[in-house]
């Protein structure tokens, strides 16, 4: 990977200092409790981790996978003394930009690289380009805080209208129709969305666009386009605001809901029964997806409008974005070693208790093969 404009070796050498103000993940784990995930799950150091490479590896991006990274880094560093992986959950958009500027060994993103980003990546991947490796899956939960209501069903059209300020009261007729037995108050709805460019927003709006095209007229994107509402930084910021405000609703990864004891919406997808945001239900939707990338690129296409029984359609896949060729030689071995563990059976199985869905076997097998070929 070509250096530009900073000296990449120096960046790696001072990695711990660079990220100390944001998030430094060490063998002791992260002390950031805002994410809400159970970072203690899967913390046994897998005895079959193959340690390779030393020093500090910088990476940044998706906050959706922050709690997964906590687990992986803790386990990896417990087994591989002398190696440090520093992951900053800055959001998918920021992570991609840092990667394209040659500042990090890999980026985490909840949406695949766009065509122009692939072209730009060729400037830092000498003789190669950036590729997408699906590594983390899971549901994007719609969490809410509404006094007296602990079981709530919504459909795509109603969610779209709530987040576009077209439904503003919790006792709106559209919500009553979906919840005939609930005692809905006239509380004002406070809808929270991400302020930063986010792959979580991209996937959430992909769902709204696919499942409620008449109600959600905006194109899916990392940047929020809906009208009104309130913004917050990162998934942790949205979750905190929902937890602290009666009448609030927001979207974030399931781990942020479970970690903060925030109830989540069941989705009326058109299936026989409303579908709950669970790891198993998300896995059913992800397993129905397909790889559409070419060559070593494993970008996936998901069906956000599925009506299959037990399939929760608001899902995301987080990619680790690396160069297929032209990775920085000083960090290549450590990058491959760490990602090999993350993609391993142990690495994937460690995620379930934290609210993530392992990538389906057929796809994760291809991810492992691709990681081994990185150069």
Secondary structure, DSSP 8 states (H G I E B T S, - for coil): ----SS-HHHHHHTHHHHHTTT----TT-----SS---TTTT-S--TT------EEEEEEE-STTHHHHHHHHHHHHHHSTTEEEEEE---HHHHHHHHHTT--SEEEESS---HHHHHHHTTTSTTS-EEEEEEEEEEEEEEEE-TT----EEEHHHHHHHHTTS--BTT-HHHHHH-TTS-----B-EEEEESS--HHHHHHHHHHHHH-TTT--S---SS--SSS-EEESHHHHHHHHHHHSTTEEEEEEHHHHHHTT--B-EEE-SSSS-B---HHHHHHHHHT-EE---TT---EE--TT---TT----EEEEEEEEESS---HHHHHHHHHHHHHHHSHHHHHTTGGGT-B---HHHHHHHHHHHHH--
